[in-house]
Amino acid sequence: MRYLLLVVSAVAWLIMPLSARAADRTVVLAVHHADCALCAPIVKGTLERVKGVETVNVSQPNKMADVTAKVTFDNSATSVPMLIAATTKAGYPADVAR
């Protein structure tokens, strides 16, 4: 019984730092070539399908402007380069908004 308790404690101690690193992160992307009324929903859907993405809010000041996407994601499941790759693959290159 003591051995089992020792093993469980050791495993919990090893796993704890991994779970402490997992955290939500928010990034704002400037998405280019998204200058029509249908582009914003396409960009939103593309980002929502990326594993680890929790929320996506897109804004387009007018129907002829590029899209800005505010994305909240689990940084242990995805990353900013993966988000940019997803929009770029869909035909909308992006970068981190300044």
Sequence and secondary structure as in RCSB ss.txt:
>XXXX:A:sequence
MRYLLLVVSAVAWLIMPLSARAADRTVVLAVHHADCALCAPIVKGTLERVKGVETVNVSQPNKMADVTAKVTFDN
SATSVPMLIAATTKAGYPADVAR
>XXXX:A:secstr
 HHHHHHHHHHHHHHHHHHHH  EEEEEEEE S  STTHHHHHHHHHHTSTTEEEEEEE SSTTS EEEEEEEET
TT  HHHHHHHHHHTT  EEE  
